[in-house]
C-alpha cells in the first residue's frame, strides 16, 4: 500500500507545474546550495532531467515561488554536500531560510585561481611588482634550504614555454646525482641546483642513513621542501588542487625565478652542521635569496646560532635571507630566527576556507574546517561521544575503548599527537567520524587537514558547546557536512595564526620581531610522491599537491616577493628589501579593522604581526628605505655587549671588532621599527634613524605623523624631511618618554607608529613599548 508521502508527492508536482504555466517568468541565476546530508534534494541527479519537477518541492518552495521551475545542475557528494541549481533571487532567498539548508551562494564568474595567495596579495601581470620584475626575473636564483625537492612529474619545477635560457652567469652551482636522483634528467633551466647535506645527521644517528626510509640525495621524501620551493618560485600549473579542494592554477610568487634546492633536513631533523654547510654552499653558488623554513623552539644568542651566523655571511654577500618565525605560538618570546639581518616571517590566513559543519541532533550547526576527500557520511545522524569518556580525551592511538567508540562520531581535543592521527585512532577503534575541538591554547585557530575519516575541526568556543551537548543530552547525535572550497566570505582576512611565534625579541629586546606576516594557513603547493599528504605511515595516499599550514608556508611567500624586489631593484641591499616590505605592510583586514589574533580573537599587536601583512605592489615603490650593512650589524652586536671574540664569529676576517664607537643602545640600529623597553616610569629613550629617498621625486618632502603608544609621548625631530639631489639620505630621531603625571598603564605593552608621508607614499614603522614588570595600573 502506498504511503501518505508517496500519494502526496504527485499532487505537489502537479501544483508546481500548473503554477509555472501561468506565472510571470523571473530571471534565474545559478546558486550553490550547501545542504545537510539528510536533505531530500541530495537524492536527485542532474543526469535524470525529469527529476527537475521534484526540485522545487524538495527545496520547500511555496506555490507563489514555483515559477519558473528550478533546474538542477549538479549534485555534490564528496568534497561538498549540496546542489547547484538555477533559481530566481526570490527563490534563493526563500530556500536559504529553510531547514537543512546551511548556505546559499550565488555562482560568480572568476579568473583561473592560483594557490590563491598571489591573488590575495594582488599580484598580477597587469600592474605592480610582478610586471616590474618580469623583464629578467630569470636572473634571480632562490636557494631553498629544506628537505630537498621532488621534480618527478612536477610541472612546478619545469620551465614554461620556450624555457628560461641558461642559468645566470653569476650562478656557479649545479645539481648532484645520487641514488634516486638523476641530475641530468631532473634539472633544467628552472631547477638549476640540487644538493644535499647529511654528514651531521648521520653522525647524530650513529649509523648511515637507512635508504629504504629516506633518500640520501636531493630527492624530497618528506614533502616540505617541495611545498616551500614551489610556493616561492614554482612555475604555473593549471588544474592544481588537493583532490577537489582549492582547484585552480598553482603558481609561485616569482614564477620565472630559478630554484636551487639544498637538502638539510631529514626524518630525524635538521642538524646545525648541515645547515651551516648549506649556507656556505649557497653563498658560494651565488644565489640571490635564501628561503629557510627551519628553526628551533628557542632562540640562542646570535653568536651561538648557526642560522644567524650563516645568514650574516649571506647578507654580507648581498643575499636576502627570509626565515620562518616558528610555530611555537601563541606564547610570548617564542619567535626564532630573530637576528636583525634576517627577514622573519609570521603566518596569517587568506580569504579562502574549506568549511565543514558539525550538525548536532538538537539542530545546532557549528562551523569548522576540513580537507576530508573520501565518501561523506550518509543522511543518518550517528551517536556522538566525548573521547574523555572513552579512555583518551586526546584520542591517542590504542587508548580509546572500542566498545564505546565503534559506530560513533567522537569529540576529540587538540594537543600532543598529530591532528590527523587522532582521526586515525578513532577509525582504528571502530569510530565513524571525528569532531576535533580546540582548547584554550589554540583558541579559534582552524587548520584544515586531509583527514582519513570524516572529520572537522572547530574552535574552542564551539568545542565547549558541543562538549556541553554531549554531557547534557541523553542521546547525543551528530553528522558532518562538507562544503568544499569557499573564497571571499566571512570571516575576515588576514588573521594571525595562533601557532605563529611571537615577540618580544628574546635576544635583542629593542629589535621588533617578527618583521612581517604573510599567508601561512591552508596553503596549496606541490608535494612529493614519496610521502602521504599527512606524512603518516598509516596514510597510503599520494598526491601531486597538498594543503598545509605553518610559518614554513609564509616564509617562502616572502622569499619569492624578495626575489621579485631584487630583480626590480638590483641595487637594493638586503636591508632595503626588508625595509620596503615592512614599511609598506598593512595592518587592517579586508573588513577595515585591525588584523585579528586567532589565539585571542582580539586585535593583534606588532609583537604578533610585526610591521603588518606584506603588500608586494606597495613594496615596489616604498618612497623611503632604512638601509644597513654588516658594519651596522657589528655595531649592533657591540651595543648588545658582545665580546670581540664573540663578534669575530661574524666578521671572520681575523680582525678585532672596534666597539669604541658603538651605538648608545642596540635600538639605534637603522631598523624600520622601534621597540623600547622602559626600566622605570620616568624613563625616556631616543633612537636615531637615517632614511634614503628611493621614490621618483628627488625633491620630495616628507612630514611625520606620530601615533603615540598609550602612556607615551613620542616626538620626532625634525618633523619634516626635505630631500634634493645632493641629500638623498636624511637623519631623524624619535624620543619616547613617559607621558603625564601620574602615569596609568593597564597593560604590559603599548603600541603606536610613526609614518612619513609625501602625499603619495606612506612609510610606516611600528612602535612597541614594554613597561616595567610592575605595570598594571601603576602610577608615578
HELIX and SHEET records of a PDB file:
HELIX    1   1 UNK A    4  UNK A   22  1                                  19    
HELIX    2   2 UNK A   40  UNK A   43  5                                   4    
HELIX    3   3 UNK A   49  UNK A   51  5                                   3    
HELIX    4   4 UNK A   52  UNK A   58  1                                   7    
HELIX    5   5 UNK A   63  UNK A   65  5                                   3    
HELIX    6   6 UNK A   89  UNK A   96  1                                   8    
HELIX    7   7 UNK A  117  UNK A  120  1                                   4    
HELIX    8   8 UNK A  129  UNK A  132  1                                   4    
HELIX    9   9 UNK A  137  UNK A  139  5                                   3    
HELIX   10  10 UNK A  155  UNK A  157  5                                   3    
HELIX   11  11 UNK A  183  UNK A  186  1                                   4    
HELIX   12  12 UNK A  199  UNK A  205  1                                   7    
HELIX   13  13 UNK A  224  UNK A  233  1                                  10    
HELIX   14  14 UNK A  272  UNK A  285  1                                  14    
HELIX   15  15 UNK A  302  UNK A  304  5                                   3    
HELIX   16  16 UNK A  306  UNK A  316  1                                  11    
HELIX   17  17 UNK A  387  UNK A  390  5                                   4    
HELIX   18  18 UNK A  402  UNK A  405  1                                   4    
HELIX   19  19 UNK A  419  UNK A  428  1                                  10    
HELIX   20  20 UNK A  460  UNK A  472  1                                  13    
HELIX   21  21 UNK A  551  UNK A  568  1                                  18    
HELIX   22  22 UNK A  574  UNK A  583  1                                  10    
HELIX   23  23 UNK A  606  UNK A  609  1                                   4    
HELIX   24  24 UNK A  616  UNK A  619  1                                   4    
HELIX   25  25 UNK A  630  UNK A  639  1                                  10    
HELIX   26  26 UNK A  644  UNK A  651  1                                   8    
HELIX   27  27 UNK A  666  UNK A  668  5                                   3    
SHEET    1   A 4 UNK A  71  UNK A  76  0                                        
SHEET    2   A 4 UNK A  82  UNK A  87 -1                                        
SHEET    3   A 4 UNK A  29  UNK A  35 -1                                        
SHEET    4   A 4 UNK A 101  UNK A 106 -1                                        
SHEET    1   B 7 UNK A 191  UNK A 196  0                                        
SHEET    2   B 7 UNK A 258  UNK A 263  1                                        
SHEET    3   B 7 UNK A 141  UNK A 146  1                                        
SHEET    4   B 7 UNK A 289  UNK A 292  1                                        
SHEET    5   B 7 UNK A 320  UNK A 324  1                                        
SHEET    6   B 7 UNK A 343  UNK A 348  1                                        
SHEET    7   B 7 UNK A 516  UNK A 519  1                                        
SHEET    1   C 2 UNK A 237  UNK A 242  0                                        
SHEET    2   C 2 UNK A 245  UNK A 250 -1                                        
SHEET    1   D 2 UNK A 265  UNK A 266  0                                        
SHEET    2   D 2 UNK A 269  UNK A 270 -1                                        
SHEET    1   E 2 UNK A 352  UNK A 353  0                                        
SHEET    2   E 2 UNK A 486  UNK A 487 -1                                        
SHEET    1   F 7 UNK A 365  UNK A 369  0                                        
SHEET    2   F 7 UNK A 355  UNK A 360 -1                                        
SHEET    3   F 7 UNK A 477  UNK A 482 -1                                        
SHEET    4   F 7 UNK A 382  UNK A 386 -1                                        
SHEET    5   F 7 UNK A 409  UNK A 413  1                                        
SHEET    6   F 7 UNK A 433  UNK A 437  1                                        
SHEET    7   F 7 UNK A 454  UNK A 458  1                                        
SHEET    1   G 2 UNK A 495  UNK A 496  0                                        
SHEET    2   G 2 UNK A 596  UNK A 597  1                                        
SHEET    1   H 2 UNK A 523  UNK A 526  0                                        
SHEET    2   H 2 UNK A 545  UNK A 548 -1                                        
SHEET    1   I 4 UNK A 624  UNK A 625  0                                        
SHEET    2   I 4 UNK A 684  UNK A 693 -1                                        
SHEET    3   I 4 UNK A 729  UNK A 738 -1                                        
SHEET    4   I 4 UNK A 712  UNK A 717 -1                                        
SHEET    1   J 5 UNK A 674  UNK A 677  0                                        
SHEET    2   J 5 UNK A 762  UNK A 770  1                                        
SHEET    3   J 5 UNK A 749  UNK A 757 -1                                        
SHEET    4   J 5 UNK A 701  UNK A 707 -1                                        
SHEET    5   J 5 UNK A 720  UNK A 722 -1                                        
END                                                                             
